[in-house]
């Protein structure tokens, strides 16, 4: 009797393990940034479920550090929030062993102002707020350079800092701000211009195409990507996630959520 009971318990455990494996094969966790992307990922979840019977669990973060940490620590299976230059910088600095699962969108960064309507109205000595995060900082400076407002050291590539500004004819005063706080800086009476990421601008009801004084174009190298750990890229559920994301339904939802401010990169 005792032997039968032990065998029964082992059988239950074995069935439980099989159940867990089956559940893991059809469940995937993805880290994203909080904000408008959550609505886009609701559509990803629906497409993944309808087409692949894949359950996508989304974990939201409000910064650019935790999603990669969560992926490295195996708390999630993938993340979808970062541009290629940011990914390359983080991999170099932190030693992440990541791989690109697939391309996402280009979310054009833009300059906004609550005081002026045209860039030629920007006064000498004006205060400009930009992100203090290295990749976004460099991206912001390059956007300002494209408008002829500054010139930066070309040897710095995609990662110039304010120390690399070689010419500043308007003597602009740069203030570095935490990225999520950039939209709030527009209310500061001393701030004339702020360069803001698309996702944070959208949370404040701003549209790059509608409200931006100027914005990145389609040639931007800052395309966003779906990222996984090296060695996991070919897993069936990850490939299914990629297909679900790169679907007409998700593209349509992103255009609706971001009011046409996104550019498909795949």
N, C-alpha and C positions, 0 to 999 in steps of 0.2 A: 504493500500500500504506500509505504514511504517512497519507494522507488518510482511508482506511478506519479505521485504528487510532484516529485522533483522534475520528472520528465515533462509534466504538464506545465510547470512553471517555466522551464526552459523554452518550451514551445511558445508560450505567451510572450516571453522576452524576445524570442526570435522574430515573432510576428510584429512585435512593437518596433524592433529595429528595422525591419523591412518597411513598415509603415513610415518611419522617420525618413528613410532613404527616399521613398517615393515622394513624400512631402517635400524634401529638399530639392528633388529633381524638378519640381513644379513650382517652387517658391524662390523668389529672388529679392534681395534688399538693395535699394539704390539710395545713395546720399545725394541731396540736391540743396540748393539755396532756397530759403524761405522767400515767399513773394509770389509774383505772377506765374513762375514756373510750376508751382503746385497745381494750377489749373491745367497746364499743358500735360503734366504727368497723370492727371486723372484720365485724360484721353489715352495716354500710353498704357495705363493699367487696363482700360477697357479693351483696347485693341489686342493686348497681350493675352487677355483672358479669352476673348472671342476667337482669336485665330490659333492660339497655341496652348490654351488651357494653362497658361502661366500666371501665377499669382505674384504680382509686383507690389512689394511693400516699400513705401517711400519714407525716408528719414530726412527731415529738414534741419538745416543749420543756418545761422545768420552771420556766418563769416566765411573766409576763404581758407581757413586752416583745418578745421575739424573734418570736413569731408574726406580729405586725403588721409588724415590720421585714422579715421574710421575704416577706410579701405585697407590701409597698411596693417591695422590691428585685426582685420578679418571680421569686423563688426558689420560690414556690408559687403556685397559682392561686386558692386560697381559704384561709380559716382558720375554725375553729369552736371558740371557747374563751371568748368575751367577752360581757358583758352590754351592753345598749344604752347605759346611762350611761357605762360605761367606754369604749366605742367613741366616743361623742360627745366625751368629755374628751380622748382621745388624738388625735382628728381636729383638735380645737381647738389642742392644745398642739404637735403635731408636723406639722400640715398634711397629714395623710393624705387622699388622695382616694379614699375607699372608699364602697361601697354595700352595703346589706343584701340578701343573696340570699334569705334566708328565715328564719323563726323556728325556734328549737330548743326547749329546755326551760327551765323555771325550776328552778334548783338551790338550794333554800332554804338560807340561811345559818342557823346555829344556835349557841347557847351551850352549852358543855360544862364539866363540873367533875369532878375526881377526889376532891373533898372533901365536896360537899354533894349532896343529892338534890332539894331544893326551893329556889326562889329566895329565899324568906323566911328561909332559913338563912344567907344571905350576910351576913357581919359588916361593921360599919362599918370603913372604911379598907382594905377588901380590895383586893388587887392583881388587876387584870383585864388580860389580854393581848388585843390587837387588831392587825389587819394595819396595816402602815405604808404600804400602797399606797392612794393617795388614794380611789379609788372604793370599795374594800372597807372602808376606814376609815370613810367616811361611812355606808355601808350598816350597819356594825356599830353605830355610834352611834345610828342611827335605830332599830335593833332594840332596843337597850337603852332608848331613850326610850319605845318602845311598851310596855315592861314597867314604866314609871314609875320607872326607876332614875336617869335623868338627864333634863334638858331642854336642847335645843340651839336655837340661833338659827334660827328658821324661814326667815329670808331667805337662808340658805345652801343651801336646796333639798336635793338629794340628795348634796351634797358638804360636809357639815360636818366640822370637825376638832376636836381636843380643845380648841383655843382658843375654839371656839364653844359650849362647854358653859356654859349659863346657870344651871343648878341641878344640884347633886350632893349630895342629902341624906345619902347614906351615905358621902360623902367617899371615893369609890372612887379608887384609884390606877391610872392607865392606863399601860401599857407597850406601846410600839409594836414589833412583831416582824415579820421577814420572813415573808410568808404561808406558805411551805412549812414553817416552823419552829413554827407555832402549836400543832400537836398535841404536839410535844415539850415545850412550855412547861407542859403539864398536869402533867408530872412534877416541876416545880419546887415545892418545899415552900412557897414564898411566894405562888404563884399559886392563886387561888380560882376563877377563871372565865376561860374563853377563848372568843372568838367566832371560829368557824372555817368556812371555805368548804366546801361539800359535797364537792368532789372531793378535797381534802386530808384531810378528816375520814374519807372512805371508805377512803383508803389506810391509815389507822390502824385500820380495822375499826370505825369509829364510824358510827352511823346517826342522822340528825337526829330522825326520828320515834321511834326507840327510846331513844337515849341523850341527846338534847338536853334541857336544862332548859326551853328555849323556842326557837321557830324562826319563820321568816317564813311567811306564809300565801299563799294563791293570788292575793292582790291585789298581790303584790310587783311593782314596776316593773322589777326586775332580770332580765328574761328574756334568755336567751342567743340569739345569732343566728349564722347563717352569713354570712361577710363576703367580698366580692370587691372588686377594683378598679373604680372608676367606668368605665363604658364596656364592661365585660366581662359585665355581669349577664345579658344576653340570649343569650350563647353557648350553643349547644345542649348541650355537655357540662356546663356549670354548671347549667343547668336540670335536666338528668338527675340530677346530684348532689343537687340539692334534692329531687327526687321520691324518690330512693333513701333520703335521710335521713328525709323525712317519710312514712315507710311504717309499716304496722302491725308489721312485723318488727323495726324499729329501736326503736319505742316499747316493744315487749315486752321487748327485750333491755335497754334502759335501765332499765326497772322491775325487771328481775331483778338487774342489776348494782348498782343503787343501792337495792335493797330497798324500793322504793316511795317513795323520797325525792325523786322527780322529778315535775314537773308539765308535761304537754305544753302547749306554747305556740302551736301552729299549729292 
